[in-house]
């Protein structure tokens, strides 16, 4: 599988989002997903201490086992953890980091990410604590998540106070064919600063898999069927766009899943598409979905489709 760079790290263009581990899927299914990912050549696993209240890190560490050195493990800190705390103060970072190491059963983390900005802590203080971890050989690279373009600029300015110190090499924000907010400044800032961009929710909670179709019942035992917050995504506009995208992909011999992955990877700043999976079959589908090389004309046509939300602009 093709690999791209996150700082000094080489990651596969398809990664595994581990937010399902220990939450939506049990231990047996988690092991199945981890094994399937490695068998498919995927080397990038993205988790967080908050996923499954620590269970995601714990299960990932257990099921990677002695294969840990074959992988790139990313995790995050900063969200509230019962009995542990939250935030980005240096003393908390050290506490959260040690807890993540224990759960992951490892002595280093490849990519350690601030889960969200902490308005109560100067970014320079946070970067200083992360730099200490890098210099100690415990962290290879550092990144952030849910940052705006302005916050990325502030992080660069904060790190400049310590020449030679570690700097963020990546930002992880929501981005997909149906959620284009990063195009309002973050992607351009990534290009300017040479940051890797990691899109989360690349399949828009399943809308871009083709399982939810206009005029058809919601499949049972899915997130959208179970939770109201996901059903809110099934708007007329979104479903019209999905139908148009399905038509575009199928007219070219591809699936909308392949389109979702390949469209993201057509952006050079995107290093890896980290999608969750709940079965070995989903892992295999995701792993094979990133091979469609979209042309500039394809990208313009897709934008036209999304503006209209209809299939009228589809060309044969």
Secondary structure, DSSP 8 states (H G I E B T S, - for coil): --EEEETTEEEESEEEE-TTBTTTB-HHHHHHHHHHHHHTT--EEE--TTGGGGHHHHHHHHHHGGGGGGSEEEEEE-S-BTTTB-S--HHHHHHHHHHHHHHHT-S-EEEEEESS--TTS-HHHHHHHHHHHHHTTSEEEEEEES--HHHHHHHHHHHTTSTT---EEEEEEE-BTTB-GGGGTHHHHHHHHT-EEEEESTTGGGGGGT-S-TTS---TTSHHHH-HHHHTT--HHHHHHHHHHHHHHHTTT--HHHHHHHHHHTSTTEEEEEEE-SSHHHHHHHHTTT-----HHHHHHHHHHHHHTSSTT---
